[in-house]
Amino acid sequence: MTDTPDELTAGYRRFRADHWPAARAEYETLAAKGQKPHTLIVACSDSRADPALIFDSAPGELFVVRNVANLVPPYEPDGQLHGVSAALEFGVKVLGVSRIVVMGHAHCGGVAAMRAGAPDTCQDFVAPWIAQGTPAVRAVAQVVEPDDVEQATEEAVVRLSLQNLRSFPWIAEREAAGELTLTGLHFGIADGVLRALTDKPRFEPLG
């Protein structure tokens, strides 16, 4: 690990010294019996919104898919490379998760790029990726108060991803049968509050 940044090496050493001794048996069980996560989470790659920390989860509990702006593309089995869709297929069909959560967050750079355009230096991959959310984001931005635009558009992307999840037939079928629950959340970085999609216009704080 000679090329590993000092911060990572130090963190690994803390893990081995402070966490591993107590967790070793749990990891050995996971290695022997495999994983059986109860929830698949689609979250943003943003370093400030880590699902494992937010949900205080143990190894093996969450199957996490992270990308720019927590986007789920629509169902397109066209033989091309679809990383998010592949993870969804594995999580639902093989691991048998009982819940899918889409978690957006405050101050999301990906959603900001949907509002204002991707940086000039990120045209190869970021620009086409976020384009799938741009219409929904800009539509919401036009109808809410200026002070609400940031969070309302972040919530709009969560709604879009949930809508796209339901375009996967094997997700829609399981949801209709009561075998799978879809949940939308938004994490406030500054206040640490999770807000959930309900039947109300805006996301509501969890109790």
PyMOL commands that set and color helices and strands:
alter all, ss='L'
color gray80, all
select helices_A, chain A and resi 6-33+51-54+68-70+83-94+109-116+126-130+134-141+146-165+169-176
alter helices_A, ss='H'
color red, helices_A
select strands_A, chain A and resi 39-44+62-67+99-105+181-187+194-196+204-205
alter strands_A, ss='S'
color yellow, strands_A
deselect
rebuild
show_as cartoon
